[in-house]
Amino acid sequence: MEAAYQSKPIDTVKKQRQRPDPIIVHLGDMGRYQLFYCMLIFLAKFPSGWVTMSHFFLAAQGEYYCESDKDLDPCLEDCQSSTFNRTIFTDTIHMSFGLICNRFWLSSLSQFAVMGGIMSGAMIFGILSDKYGRRPIFIIECILQLIFGVVSSTSPNYPMYVLFRFMHATATGGQMTTSFVLIMEIIGPKYRETMNILYQIPFNLGHATLPLFSYFLRDWRYFYLSFSSFSAVYLIYICVIFESPRWLFTTGRLEKSITIVEKVAKRNGRPAKDMEQIRPRMETAYEELISSAPKKKGTVLDLYRTPNLRRNTIIMIYEWFNVCMIYYGAAQFISNLSGNIFLNVFISGILGVPGTVACVFMTKYLGRRLTMIISNAISAFGFLVIACFSTLSPRTVIIFAIIGLFGASVTFPNSYLYAGEIFPTVVRTTGVGLCSCVGRFGSMIAPFITIDLAAYSPIIPPAVYGIFAAVGFVLTFFLPETKGRIVPETLEDGEELHYREKD
C-alpha cells in the first residue's frame, strides 16, 4: 500500500484530529518549574550508566599465573593454585570468585544478567506504574536500587553476586522507564522531541564518571558501594516528586489532577485569569474523555498484519538490536584495548554527549531516516576498518573504535524518537516495548562477542559490529521519513507510512 501522505496542510489536519491537551494547555510546553522538575528527575538517570557500564571495572581483566611456577599454565591440572597481578586493581570479581580458565565465561554471564535485569525492570515496573501510579513506583524503585546495590557490593560468592546484580539492574531498569514517563507527561509537544533525546545525556555522564570512582577505589567492593550508596540521595524524591497529573486525569482522579496542575501553573507564573480557568476547563475535558467512544486497542499481532507496517516493524526491531549490541559492545571493546583503562572508559562514556547533542540537530534538520543512515555508516566504517586491516597500531585501533562508537551514540537516541513516531498510537507502547526488549538481547550478548569471541580472534568483535551496522545502514533506506508528519494514530495511518513517498 503506497497511499499518498496528507493532502491537507499539517496544521489543518491536526486541528481536525486532535483535541487540546488538557494538561499542557494550562502549564505551557515548558514553564520554568517544568524545566526545574525535569532537571531534578534527570539525576535519576545517572545510575543507568553506573549499573550497566560498571562491569568494565568490576571484571577488569588482569594477568593471572600459577602461584608455584609462573612459567606453568595456570589452567593445567598441575597448577594447584593461581594468583593475580594486582598492580592496577587490588580486587575484581575475577579474583574474588576465581573466574579464570574454564570459569572465565561466567564474567560475561554476570553482565548478561544485568542487561536481563534492565529489560525485566522496564517491563515489570512499567506495568506497575500504569496501574498504581508513577510516583509510588518511582520511589519504590529508588529504595530498591539503594538496597540491592549495597547488598551486591557485599556478595560473598558468585551466585549471590549475580542474583543481586540482576535485582539491582531490575530496579534501575524500572527507574529508567518511570522517570522518562514522568518527564514526558509534564512537558508539551514543542519540547518533547528535544527532551526525549537529551534524556540520554545523564546516562553518558554516568558512564564517563565511572573511571573517577574506580581510579580511587581499586577494590571492586568499595567501587560498587561508592556509586550504589549514591542512590540514598534519591530519597529526597519522596518530598519533591508529585504524581503525574496526566495519569491522574486519565484514570479518573480528577480532583488530584486539578490540584497538581494548579500548583505547577502557579509556580510557572501563570496569570490569575488563566488560573481561574483550570478547574472548569479540566472538568469539561474529562467529561469529553469519558463520553467519547473508546478507541480500538491494538496487539503485537497487529504490527505484522499489513505489509508496510510489518516491514517497518521488522526493520525497527533490527535497528534497536543493532544499536544496543554495538553501543554496549563497542564501549567494552574500547575499555579492553591497550592503554589506560581509566582513560579508555572515560572517552567511550563522554563520547555519548556530543553524539547525543549531534542527534538533536541532525534529526531536526536532516530527518530521522537520513540521521540513522549516516550514523550506521559511521559505525560500519569505524569497525570494518579495524577488522580489515590487522596491521593498525593500537592507537589507530582506538581512534577507529571511537569513530564506530560515536556513530552508535547518535543512533541510540534517534532510535527512541524514530520508533515513537513510526508506530501508530494504538500499538505505540507495544511496538516500542517490543523494540526495547529485542534491543536488550543485543546488549546481553555484547559481552560474549567482545570478550569470549575475541579469545578465538581479535578481529571477530569489530567484524561483527561492522557487519551489523552495515546491514542497519542498508535497511534504513526502507524506512519512511517521519519528520514533519502527523504521528499515526490508527493501524491504517501506520500502514500509509511507506519509504517511497508520492505526492
N, C-alpha and C positions, 0 to 999 in steps of 0.2 A: 504494500500500500504506500503510495507516494503522494499523499494529499498535499495540496498547496498550503503553505502556512499563512494564516491570518490575512484576510483580505481587508480588514478594518484596521485603523490605527490602533496602536497598543493601548493608549490611554482610553479610547472609546470602549474597547473590549473589556478592559479592566473594570471600568465603571459598571458594565453590564453584568459581569460575572462575580464581582467581589463586593462584599459589604464593608463598611468602615470597620476597622479593628476596634473592638470595644474597650481595649486596654490602652493601646498606643495613642488613640485619638485624644486621650486625656493627659498622657505623660509626654508626648512628643517622641520622636525617633530615638533621641539620645540626649536627655537632660543631664545637668551636672551631677545629680545624685545617681542616676543610672550609670554614668561613667564611673563614679566612685565605687558603686556596687560591683560593677564588672571587674574593676581592678582588684577589688578585695577578693573576689572569687578566683581570679586568675592565679592567686597564690596557691590555691589548692591543686593546681596542675603540676607544680614542681615535683611532687612525689612520683608522678608517672615517669619522669625522666630518671629519677633516682632508682626506683624499683626495677624498671626494665633494663637499664643500662649498667647497673652496679655489678653485674656478672663479670664485666671486663676486669675488675679488680678483685672481686671475691674469688674468681677462679683464674687469676693471673698465672700464666704458665711459667714455671721455674725449673731449672735443671735438677734432676734427681739422679742419684747414683748409689751403687751398693756400698753399704757402710763399712764392710770389712775389706773390700777391694774396689777402688774407684775404677779400675780397668775392666771389671766384670759387669756384664749386662745385668742391671737391677731387675729385669723381668725374668731372668732364668731361675730355675729351682735351686741352683747352687747358692744363690744370694739369699741369705737368711733374713736380712732387713735392709731397708733403703733409708737414705737420708736426703735432705733437700738443701739446695743453695738458698740461704735466707738473706742474701746480701740486699736485695731490693725489698722483699716482703718478708716479715717475720713469721707470718702465718696466713695461709689461704685455705680454702676448703679442700684443695688437693692434699695439703699437708695434714690437716686435721682429720680427714676422713679416708686418707690413703687412696685417693683417686688417681692411681697410676697403673701402667701396664694394661691388663685386661679390664680394669675398672675405670679407665680414663673416660670412656663414653658417658659415664654417669654424670660427669660435669655438664655436658650438653643437655642431658636429660633434665637436670635441675632447671636450666633456662627454658627448656620445653615446657616444664610445669608452670613456670612464671607466666609465659605467654598464654598458656591454657587458662590460668587464673584470671588474667586480664579479660579474656574472652568470656569466661563464665560470669565474672562480676558484672560486665556490661549487660549481659542478658538478664541475670537474676535480679540485680538491683534496679535495672530499667523497668522490669515488670512491677517490682515492689513500689517504685516511685510513682508509677502511673496509678497504682491502687491506693496507696496510703499518703501520697504527697511527696513533693521534692524535699522540703526542709527536714522532716524527721529522718528520712532515709539518708540524706546527705550527712547529717550529724552522726548517725549510727556508723556510716562508712568511715568518717574521720576517727571515731573512737576505736573501731575495729582495726583500722590501719595502724594506729599507735600501739595497740595491744599485740597484734600479730607481728609487727615489725620488731618490737623489743624482744618478744619471745624467740623469734627467728635467730637473733644475734646470740642467744644463749644455748642454741641447739647442741646437745652432747653427741649426736650421731647423725649420719646422713639421712635416714628415713624421716626423722623429726625435722631436719633442716628443710627437706623438700616439701613436707606437709605444710609447715608454717610459711615457707616462701610462697607456696601456692595460695594459702589463705590471705597472706599479706597482699599478693597481687590481685586476688579476687576483690578485696576491699578497695584497692586502688583503681581497678577497672570500673567498679561501680561509681567511685568518686569522679572519675573522668567523665562518665556519661551524665551523671546527675548535675555536676557543676556546669557542664556545657548546656544542658537544658535550662537551668536556672538563668543563664545569661541570655540565651536565645529567646526566652519567653518574656523578657523585660525590655528588650530593645526593638526598635521598629525596622522595617524592611530596608530603609535607606542605608543603615549601617550594619545590617545583619551579615551581609556578604563579607565585608572587611573584617568584622569581629570573628566571623567563622574561621578565617584564615589566621588572623593574629593570635587566636586562642592557642595555636601550636607553639608560640614563642616560649612560654614558660617551660614547656617540655624540653625545648632545645637548651634553655638556660640551666635547667636541672641537670641535663646530660653534661653540659660543659663545666658545671661546678663540682662534679664528682671527683676529678683529679685533685681538687683542693682538699677535700675530706681525706682522700686516700694518701696524699703526699705526707700529711702529718700523722696519719693513723695507719700504720703498715700492717697491723693485725686485723684480719677480716672481721672479727667480732666487734672491736671498737669502731671500725669503719662503718659497719652495718648499723650499730647502735646510734652513731652520730646523726645520720640522716633520718633514721626511723623515729628517734625521740623528738625530732623537729615537729612531728605531727601534733605534739602537745599544744603548739601554737594555734592549731586549727580549732581548739576547743572554744576559742573566742567566738566562733561562728554561732554558738548557742545563743549569744546575746545580740548579734548583729544581723543574722540572716533571717529574712521573713519568707513566708510561703509564697510560691508563685501565684500572683493574682489571676493569671490565665488558667492555671489548673483549678483554682478555687471556683472561678467563673464557670468553666465547662463541666464541673462536677456538681454544680448546684449549690455551692456555698457562697451565695451571692453577697450576703452581708459582710462576711470576712473579706471578700474580694474588694468590695467598695471601700472598706476601711483602709486597706493597704494602698489602693490606688490614690485615695485622698492624701495619705501620708507622703507618698512618693511625689505626687503632684505639688504638694506644699513645699517640700524640700527642693524641688526643681524650680521653685519661684513662680509658679503659675498664678496669674491674676485671680482675684477673688471672684470675678464674674464667671471664669471658667470653672472654678472650684464648685460653684453652686449647681453647675450642670452635670456634675459627675454622677450623682445618685440617680436622677431621673433618666438620664441617657443610658446608664448601665442597666437599669431595670427594664427599660424598653428593649434594649439589645438582648437581654436574657429571655424576655417573652418571645421575641422573634426566633431565638435559638431553639427553644423547646417546642415552638409551634411549627417550625419548618420540618419538612419531611426528611427523615434520616437518609443519608447517602448510602449507597451500596458499599459494603466493606469488601476489600479485595483480599486474596490469599496469595501465598507464594506461587501457586499453580497459575494464577493469572499473569504472572511475569513471563510465562512461556507459551501462552495460548496463541498469540498472534506473531507473525514473522518479525516485524520491526522491533517490537518490544522485547521479543525473545533475543534477537541479535544484540540489542543494546544492553540487555541484562547480562548475557554471557560475556560480552567484551568488558563491561564494567567490573564484573566479578574478577576477571583475569587481571585487570589493571590494579585492583586492590591487592590481590595475591602477589602480583609482580612487585609493587612498590613496597609492601610490608616486608617481603623477603629481602629485597635489595637494600632497603634502608637499614634494617637491623643487622643484616649480614655484612653490609659494607662497613658499618660503624665498627663491628667486631673485627673485620678484616684489617682495618686500619690500625686498630689497637694492638694487633698481633704482629704488625710489621716491625722491622728492625728500627732501632732508635729509642727515644724516651717514651715509655708507655703513657706517662702523665701528659706529655705534650701531644701525643697522637690522639688520645681520647679527648683532650680539650679541643683540638682542631676539628675532630669529627662532630663534636657537640655544638660548638659555636658556629660551625658552617651552616647549621639549620636556620640561624637567624637571618642572614642575608638571603638564603633560599626562600624563606617564608615571606620576607618583605618583597623580594622579586616577584613572587607569586601574586601578590596583591596587585601590582601594576601590570603584570603580564596578562592576568585573567581579565583585567579591566579594559586594556587596550588591544590585546591580541585575541581574546576569547578563550574559552575553556579548552577547545579541541587543539588549537594551534599551540597553546601553552603546554599541553600534555605531550604533543608530538615532539616539541623541542626538548622538553625535559627528559623524555625517554631516549631521545637521540643522544643527549649529553651523557646519560648513564651508560648507554650501549658503547659509545665511543671510548669512554674512560676505561671500562673494564675489558673490552675486546683488545685494546692496545696492550694491556698488561698480559692478556692470555696469548696474544700472537707473537710478542717479542720477549723472549725469555732472557735476552741479554741486557735488559734495562737495569740500571743501577738502582739500589734500594731507595734513594731519594726520588728518582724519577717514578718509581712504582708508587710511592706515596702521593706524588703530585697527581698522577692519573687516577688513583683511587679516590682522591679528594674530588676530582672532577666528576667521577661517577656518583659519589655520594651527594654532591651539590645538585645534580640532576634529580636524584630521588627526593631531596629536601624541597624541591619545587613541586614535584609530582604529588607528594604526600598531602599537603593541604588542599591542592586542587582536586584531589580525588573526593574529599568530603563535599566540596562545593558542587562538583560536577554530578555526583550521584544524587545529591539532594534536588537537583534541577531536572534530571533526566527521568526520574521515576515519578509517575502520577501520584497525586495526593492520597488516593485510596489505597495505594500499596507502597507509599514512600518509606514509611518506617520499616516495613517488611523488606523492601529492596535494599535499603541502606544497611539494615541489620544483617542481611544475608551477605552482602559485600564485606562487612566488617568481620563476620565470622570466618569467611574463607580467607580474608586477609590475615587474620591471626594465625591461621595454619601456616601461611607463608613465613611469618615471623617465628613460629615454633620450630620449623625445620632449618631456619637460617644458621643456628649454631652448628648443626651437624654438617652443613655444607662448608662453612668457614673453617671449622676445626677438624672434624673427623675425616672429611673427604680430602682435605689438604695433606693428610698423612700419606695418601697414595700419590698425589702430585700437587705441587703448589699452584699450578695453572688451572686446576679444576674450579675453585671458587670464583675467580674473576671470569672464567669462561661461562659458567652457569649464569652469573649475574648479567654478563654482557648479552648472552643469547636471549634471556628472558626479557631484558629491556628492549632488545631489537624487535622481538615479537610484539611487545607492547607498542612500540613505535609504529609498526605496520597496522596493527588492529585499530589504533586510534583514528585512522583515516576513515573507518567505517562507523564512527560515532557521529551523531548530529551535533551541530553547534547550538548551545543553549543560551549564549549571551544575548540579552535583549529580548528574549522570548518570554511570553507569559508561562509561568510554571504550569505544567499539565496537571489537570485535576482528575479527569476520568481516565479509564483504560483506553477509551477512544482517542483522547488527547495524546496519551503516551504513544499510541500506535502511529500517530501522524508525524512523530519525530523521526526523520529519515536523514541519512548523511548526504543524500542528493536533494538539495533544495530546488523547488520550482516556484516561479513567480505566479 
